[in-house]
Amino acid sequence: MTTRLKTVARTKSKSRRDAPSFGFTSSELRTLRALKSPARIQRFLDELPYNLSFTARSPQKVLRDRTASCLEGGIFAAAALRVIGFPPLIFDLEADQDTDHVVAIFKIRGHWGAVAKSNFTGCRFREPVYRSLRELSYFNVYFNLRGERTLRRYSRPVNLARFDHLNWMTTEKSTWFIAEHLCEIPHIPLLTPPMEKRLTRVDRRTFRGEMVGHRKK
């Protein structure tokens, strides 16, 4: 090995040693670092069974239990994004006559993308091609089991580093404090009242496509 290659190898090794562990074990960090891109994080989440229980596991517990809900998946994705060098950002999608959706978001070259866990086909990964969070919103595939388009509002990005003092990435306790924060912050309306009145229900083909893999209690 040349002197230059040895120097690069030592630099990379030192960089790994100096990188924060965020409270994860060395084995858990290796798992997270192996998810080298947002797309790989999404594939990891896609392989986990959807958690239908009313829980709020930390990212560490998601790693151990190998299951995640929408909230748990969004928080896990934010933690995984942080480990590979992105800020741990999420935002909240707020619906009427439906459940909300929590999504991890990232930015590449000025454009937003997203990683998410969902019980519906289309409410998951988004490539980083969106100029704004409004564009990124999952409006067209966001509907309830009656086929009604239900998405109404979205929040600004929330940096989960604000909860580092609560050890949100590795706590054995529930992370409901994140969900509570999302409920308390302002949300931006997507629609005007006239827009809401003109909304159509999703067609049968779209409905069937979005329900592929849908888990029931």
Solvent accessible surface area in square Angstrom, and as a share of the most:
residue,aa,sasa,rsa
1,M,158,0.70
2,T,84,0.49
3,T,108,0.63
4,R,178,0.65
5,L,94,0.47
6,K,94,0.40
7,T,64,0.37
8,V,57,0.33
9,A,47,0.36
10,R,151,0.55
11,T,83,0.48
12,K,118,0.50
13,S,35,0.23
14,K,112,0.48
15,S,68,0.44
16,R,141,0.51
17,R,167,0.61
18,D,93,0.48
19,A,41,0.32
20,P,84,0.53
21,S,50,0.32
22,F,59,0.25
23,G,49,0.47
24,F,10,0.04
25,T,65,0.38
26,S,77,0.49
27,S,62,0.40
28,E,20,0.09
29,L,12,0.06
30,R,154,0.56
31,T,43,0.25
32,L,1,0.00
33,R,73,0.27
34,A,53,0.41
35,L,20,0.10
36,K,141,0.60
37,S,37,0.24
38,P,13,0.08
39,A,38,0.29
40,R,102,0.37
41,I,0,0.00
42,Q,7,0.03
43,R,135,0.49
44,F,25,0.10
45,L,0,0.00
46,D,60,0.31
47,E,140,0.63
48,L,12,0.06
49,P,73,0.46
50,Y,36,0.14
51,N,11,0.06
52,L,46,0.23
53,S,66,0.42
54,F,181,0.75
55,T,47,0.27
56,A,2,0.02
57,R,46,0.17
58,S,0,0.00
59,P,1,0.00
60,Q,9,0.04
61,K,50,0.21
62,V,0,0.00
63,L,9,0.05
64,R,130,0.47
65,D,67,0.35
66,R,110,0.40
67,T,22,0.13
68,A,0,0.00
69,S,14,0.09
70,C,19,0.12
71,L,19,0.10
72,E,1,0.00
73,G,0,0.00
74,G,0,0.00
75,I,0,0.00
76,F,0,0.00
77,A,0,0.00
78,A,0,0.00
79,A,1,0.00
80,A,0,0.00
81,L,0,0.00
82,R,43,0.16
83,V,24,0.14
84,I,43,0.22
85,G,67,0.65
86,F,46,0.19
87,P,71,0.45
88,P,6,0.04
89,L,27,0.14
90,I,0,0.00
91,F,0,0.00
92,D,6,0.03
93,L,0,0.00
94,E,41,0.18
95,A,12,0.09
96,D,54,0.28
97,Q,139,0.62
98,D,49,0.26
99,T,105,0.61
100,D,60,0.31
101,H,10,0.05
102,V,11,0.06
103,V,0,0.00
104,A,0,0.00
105,I,0,0.00
106,F,2,0.01
107,K,98,0.41
108,I,67,0.34
109,R,228,0.83
110,G,47,0.45
111,H,66,0.29
112,W,30,0.11
113,G,0,0.00
114,A,0,0.00
115,V,0,0.00
116,A,0,0.00
117,K,10,0.04
118,S,18,0.12
119,N,21,0.11
120,F,45,0.19
121,T,48,0.28
122,G,16,0.16
123,C,8,0.05
124,R,73,0.27
125,F,49,0.20
126,R,44,0.16
127,E,101,0.45
128,P,34,0.21
129,V,96,0.55
130,Y,55,0.21
131,R,181,0.66
132,S,44,0.28
133,L,16,0.08
134,R,114,0.42
135,E,70,0.31
136,L,0,0.00
137,S,15,0.10
138,Y,2,0.01
139,F,44,0.18
140,N,100,0.51
141,V,29,0.17
142,Y,12,0.05
143,F,6,0.03
144,N,10,0.05
145,L,113,0.56
146,R,134,0.49
147,G,5,0.05
148,E,45,0.20
149,R,40,0.14
150,T,3,0.02
151,L,0,0.00
152,R,30,0.11
153,R,68,0.25
154,Y,20,0.08
155,S,0,0.00
156,R,164,0.60
157,P,54,0.34
158,V,10,0.06
159,N,63,0.32
160,L,0,0.00
161,A,36,0.28
162,R,137,0.50
163,F,17,0.07
164,D,62,0.32
165,H,141,0.63
166,L,75,0.37
167,N,94,0.48
168,W,1,0.00
169,M,7,0.03
170,T,22,0.13
171,T,17,0.10
172,E,110,0.49
173,K,160,0.68
174,S,57,0.37
175,T,0,0.00
176,W,77,0.27
177,F,49,0.20
178,I,0,0.00
179,A,19,0.15
180,E,100,0.45
181,H,30,0.13
182,L,5,0.02
183,C,102,0.61
184,E,138,0.62
185,I,33,0.17
186,P,116,0.73
187,H,31,0.14
188,I,50,0.25
189,P,90,0.56
190,L,10,0.05
191,L,29,0.15
192,T,65,0.38
193,P,95,0.60
194,P,71,0.45
195,M,75,0.34
196,E,72,0.32
197,K,174,0.74
198,R,170,0.62
199,L,54,0.27
200,T,92,0.53
201,R,145,0.53
202,V,15,0.09
203,D,80,0.42
204,R,188,0.69
205,R,197,0.72
206,T,45,0.26
207,F,55,0.23
208,R,143,0.52
209,G,35,0.34
210,E,17,0.08
211,M,40,0.18
212,V,110,0.63
213,G,69,0.66
214,H,42,0.19
215,R,105,0.38
216,K,165,0.70
217,K,206,0.87
